[in-house]
């Protein structure tokens, strides 16, 4: 993908974008320092960055951790931020958390699972202690890579940031825009550089600073951020900014 704008419009801070990726969930892959890439059965990133993982009891990493009590293994967790609409390049961004993995058992494991269930109920949590082991990743560093660039994030920056206010609804809104409002997408495409308007324009992302469009051209893909006139935090403010971008400023006052 290539960036089409020399002067970048306002965008969320890297730590905020990272918090948004973790709030959305996404596909995860665990890469131990020694071992092969594997997909955990479940993962949850707490606001502080500490991550709880479930791995099958028979996984080699679980056996390695239980060989020595309180053993720690260096590992990296990769979380992919996938676009809510089908694209030929569906990954919008990647977040890498690098740190130390430990295995939990007994009351410590139960307490962690209950804390995760309070924040994010999921049927897979029932497998903890029943074929799945509970692991904790304590991050030392984080890196995010997306259309805004590649940035390192300190764990304290991550902890002090908040997810985008629209991250829970973004998927449904963009799918609806793609499926039922091609006219709206066409109106928004007027804000693209002229040389991109002939491409296939798709809704890619939405946050409090603006809308992101993906242009699938014949030989390349281009991600373009269209900025709002000001950051928004409510659905009403968002609707007003979208109407303004469509060329209906008087509707934004309703």
C-alpha positions as CSV (number, residue, x, y, z in Angstrom):
1,X,0.0,0.0,0.0
2,X,1.2,3.5,-0.7
3,X,0.5,6.8,1.1
4,X,-1.0,9.4,-1.2
5,X,-0.8,12.5,1.0
6,X,2.3,14.5,1.7
7,X,0.8,16.5,4.5
8,X,-0.8,14.0,6.9
9,X,-4.2,14.9,8.3
10,X,-4.8,14.5,12.1
11,X,-5.0,10.9,13.4
12,X,-5.1,9.1,16.7
13,X,-1.8,8.8,18.6
14,X,0.0,5.5,18.2
15,X,-0.9,4.3,21.7
16,X,-4.6,5.1,21.0
17,X,-4.5,3.1,17.8
18,X,-2.9,0.2,19.7
19,X,-5.6,0.3,22.3
20,X,-8.2,0.3,19.6
21,X,-6.6,-2.8,17.9
22,X,-6.7,-4.7,21.2
23,X,-10.2,-3.6,22.0
24,X,-11.4,-4.9,18.7
25,X,-9.9,-8.3,19.4
26,X,-8.5,-9.5,16.0
27,X,-6.5,-12.5,15.1
28,X,-3.4,-13.3,17.2
29,X,-0.3,-15.3,16.7
30,X,2.2,-16.2,19.4
31,X,5.9,-16.3,18.4
32,X,8.1,-17.8,21.2
33,X,11.8,-17.0,21.0
34,X,12.4,-20.7,20.5
35,X,9.5,-22.4,18.8
36,X,7.1,-22.1,16.0
37,X,4.4,-19.6,15.3
38,X,1.1,-20.6,16.8
39,X,-2.4,-19.2,17.2
40,X,-3.6,-19.1,20.9
41,X,-7.1,-20.5,21.6
42,X,-7.9,-17.1,23.2
43,X,-6.2,-13.9,24.0
44,X,-7.2,-10.8,25.9
45,X,-5.1,-7.6,26.4
46,X,-5.8,-5.8,29.6
47,X,-5.7,-1.9,29.6
48,X,-2.3,-2.1,31.2
49,X,-0.9,-4.2,28.4
50,X,-0.7,-7.5,30.3
51,X,-2.2,-10.2,28.1
52,X,-3.9,-13.4,29.1
53,X,-3.6,-16.3,26.7
54,X,-5.1,-19.8,26.5
55,X,-3.0,-22.6,24.9
56,X,-3.8,-26.2,24.6
57,X,-2.2,-28.3,27.4
58,X,-0.3,-30.4,24.9
59,X,1.4,-27.4,23.3
60,X,5.2,-27.6,23.6
61,X,5.4,-24.1,25.1
62,X,3.1,-25.1,27.9
63,X,5.4,-28.1,28.7
64,X,8.5,-25.9,28.5
65,X,7.0,-23.5,31.1
66,X,6.0,-26.2,33.5
67,X,9.4,-27.9,33.4
68,X,10.7,-25.2,35.8
69,X,8.4,-23.5,38.4
70,X,7.7,-19.8,37.6
71,X,9.8,-20.1,34.4
72,X,9.6,-17.2,32.0
73,X,10.0,-17.5,28.2
74,X,10.6,-14.5,25.9
75,X,7.8,-14.3,23.3
76,X,6.1,-11.9,20.9
77,X,2.3,-11.7,20.4
78,X,1.2,-10.3,17.0
79,X,-2.4,-9.0,16.8
80,X,-3.8,-8.2,13.3
81,X,-6.3,-5.5,12.7
82,X,-8.5,-6.8,9.9
83,X,-10.8,-4.6,7.8
84,X,-14.5,-5.2,8.3
85,X,-15.2,-5.4,4.6
86,X,-13.6,-8.0,2.2
87,X,-10.5,-6.5,0.6
88,X,-7.7,-8.1,-1.4
89,X,-5.3,-6.8,1.3
90,X,-7.5,-7.1,4.4
91,X,-4.9,-6.4,7.2
92,X,-5.1,-2.7,8.2
93,X,-2.5,-2.8,10.9
94,X,-0.4,-5.0,13.1
95,X,0.5,-4.7,16.8
96,X,3.4,-6.6,18.3
97,X,3.7,-7.0,22.1
98,X,7.1,-8.4,23.2
99,X,7.8,-9.6,26.7
100,X,7.8,-12.6,29.0
101,X,5.4,-15.5,29.1
102,X,4.6,-17.3,32.4
103,X,2.2,-20.2,33.1
104,X,-0.5,-19.7,35.8
105,X,-2.2,-22.4,37.8
106,X,-4.5,-22.8,40.8
107,X,-6.2,-19.7,42.3
108,X,-4.0,-17.3,40.3
109,X,-5.2,-18.8,37.0
110,X,-8.9,-18.8,38.2
111,X,-8.6,-15.1,39.3
112,X,-7.2,-14.1,35.9
113,X,-10.0,-16.0,34.0
114,X,-12.7,-14.4,36.2
115,X,-11.1,-10.9,35.6
116,X,-11.1,-11.5,31.9
117,X,-14.7,-12.8,31.9
118,X,-15.9,-9.6,33.7
119,X,-14.3,-7.5,30.9
120,X,-14.9,-9.8,27.9
121,X,-17.2,-12.8,28.4
122,X,-16.3,-15.6,26.0
123,X,-17.2,-19.3,25.9
124,X,-13.6,-20.2,25.3
125,X,-12.7,-19.2,28.8
126,X,-14.6,-22.3,30.0
127,X,-11.7,-24.4,28.6
128,X,-9.3,-23.0,31.1
129,X,-8.2,-25.9,33.3
130,X,-10.1,-28.3,31.0
131,X,-7.6,-28.9,28.2
132,X,-6.3,-25.4,28.0
133,X,-3.6,-23.7,30.1
134,X,-3.6,-20.1,31.3
135,X,-0.6,-18.0,30.3
136,X,0.3,-14.4,31.1
137,X,2.4,-12.2,28.8
138,X,4.0,-9.2,30.5
139,X,5.0,-6.8,27.8
140,X,8.3,-4.9,27.8
141,X,7.8,-3.2,24.5
142,X,5.1,-2.6,21.8
143,X,5.2,-1.7,18.2
144,X,2.3,-0.7,15.9
145,X,2.5,-0.7,12.1
146,X,-0.4,0.7,10.0
147,X,-1.1,3.3,7.3
148,X,-0.1,6.0,9.8
149,X,3.4,4.6,10.1
150,X,5.4,2.4,12.4
151,X,5.8,3.5,16.0
152,X,7.2,2.1,19.3
153,X,4.9,2.4,22.3
154,X,6.0,2.2,25.9
155,X,3.7,0.1,28.1
156,X,2.9,3.2,30.2
157,X,1.8,5.1,27.1
158,X,-0.5,2.2,26.2
159,X,-2.0,2.1,29.7
160,X,-2.7,5.9,29.6
161,X,-4.4,5.8,26.2
162,X,-8.0,4.9,25.5
163,X,-9.6,3.0,22.6
164,X,-11.3,5.0,19.9
165,X,-14.9,5.8,20.9
166,X,-16.3,4.2,17.8
167,X,-14.2,1.0,17.7
168,X,-17.1,-1.3,19.0
169,X,-19.5,-0.1,16.2
170,X,-17.0,0.5,13.4
171,X,-17.4,-3.0,11.8
172,X,-21.2,-2.9,11.5
173,X,-21.2,0.7,10.3
174,X,-18.7,0.2,7.6
175,X,-20.3,-3.1,6.4
176,X,-23.6,-1.3,6.2
177,X,-22.0,1.6,4.3
178,X,-20.4,-0.9,1.8
179,X,-23.6,-3.0,1.3
180,X,-26.3,-0.4,1.2
181,X,-24.9,3.1,0.5
182,X,-22.7,3.1,-2.6
183,X,-24.0,6.6,-3.2
184,X,-22.5,7.8,0.0
185,X,-19.2,6.2,-0.8
186,X,-19.3,7.9,-4.2
187,X,-19.9,11.3,-2.6
188,X,-17.0,10.7,-0.2
189,X,-14.7,9.7,-3.1
190,X,-14.9,13.4,-4.3
191,X,-12.4,14.1,-1.5
192,X,-9.8,11.8,-3.1
193,X,-6.9,13.0,-5.2
194,X,-8.2,13.1,-8.8
195,X,-5.8,10.4,-10.0
196,X,-7.4,7.9,-7.6
197,X,-11.1,8.4,-8.3
198,X,-11.2,5.9,-11.1
199,X,-10.2,3.1,-8.7
200,X,-12.5,0.9,-6.7
201,X,-13.2,2.9,-3.5
202,X,-14.0,1.0,-0.3
203,X,-14.7,2.0,3.2
204,X,-11.6,1.0,5.3
205,X,-11.8,2.6,8.7
206,X,-13.4,5.1,11.0
207,X,-12.2,6.9,14.1
208,X,-12.8,10.2,16.0
209,X,-10.5,12.1,13.6
210,X,-11.9,11.0,10.3
211,X,-12.8,8.4,7.7
212,X,-10.3,6.1,5.9
213,X,-10.9,4.9,2.4
214,X,-9.1,2.1,0.5
215,X,-8.7,2.6,-3.3
216,X,-8.0,-0.6,-5.0
217,X,-6.4,0.4,-8.3
218,X,-5.3,-1.9,-11.1
219,X,-1.7,-2.3,-9.8
220,X,-1.7,-1.0,-6.3
221,X,-3.8,-0.1,-3.2
222,X,-3.9,3.3,-1.6
223,X,-5.2,4.2,1.8
224,X,-6.5,7.8,2.2
225,X,-7.6,9.5,5.4
226,X,-10.3,12.1,5.0
227,X,-10.2,14.4,8.1
228,X,-13.2,15.7,10.0
229,X,-13.3,19.4,10.7
230,X,-12.9,18.5,14.4
231,X,-12.5,15.3,16.5
232,X,-15.9,13.8,17.3
233,X,-17.0,11.6,20.2
234,X,-20.7,10.9,19.7
235,X,-22.8,9.3,17.0
236,X,-24.6,12.6,16.4
237,X,-21.3,14.5,15.9
238,X,-20.1,11.7,13.6
239,X,-23.3,11.9,11.5
240,X,-22.8,15.7,11.2
241,X,-19.3,15.3,10.0
242,X,-20.2,12.6,7.4
243,X,-23.0,14.9,6.1
244,X,-20.5,17.7,5.8
245,X,-18.1,15.5,3.8
246,X,-21.0,14.5,1.5
247,X,-21.6,18.2,0.7
248,X,-24.7,18.8,2.9
249,X,-23.4,21.2,5.6
250,X,-26.9,22.4,6.5
251,X,-27.8,18.9,7.6
252,X,-25.0,18.8,10.2
253,X,-27.0,21.3,12.3
254,X,-29.9,19.0,12.9
